[in-house]
Amino acid sequence: MNKELTGFIRNLFIFSAIIAIIAYVLSISLLNDNFPIVAWFLLGFFVIATFLFHYGLLKSSKGDPKKFVRYYMSATGIKLFVYMLFVIIYALIKRTEAVPFLISFCALYFLYLIFEVITAQRTFQKKSEPKD
């Protein structure tokens, strides 16, 4: 495994652990009976999706810059479509749990989106800086 991927996995683990700790504290205190159990599965879902997306970014960044841009745009579009499909199907199947699920999904989506953007920006900014 290369250095960039190892660093990303470490940062993803730390970020996810912090989110899990915050979710656990919320689940036993403020949201006692209203904390959706599915939030724990969503956390795992976002960890896996974020890893796969970043792994693809690293692979596509080798070589032609056009390939990287194409991958980034298409992967982002596909990911958004899959997320929307997942949310709609879950909300239709489990109507009684739809609101807590949507709140959890949106919160995790935006947290991991921010993490992805910051991580990608740092990773690819370092790559584009000229080496002395």
Summary of the structure (lengths in Angstrom):
residues: 132
radius of gyration: 17.0
end to end distance: 25.1
largest distance: 59.3
contacts: 323
relative contact order: 0.12
helix: 85%
strand: 0%
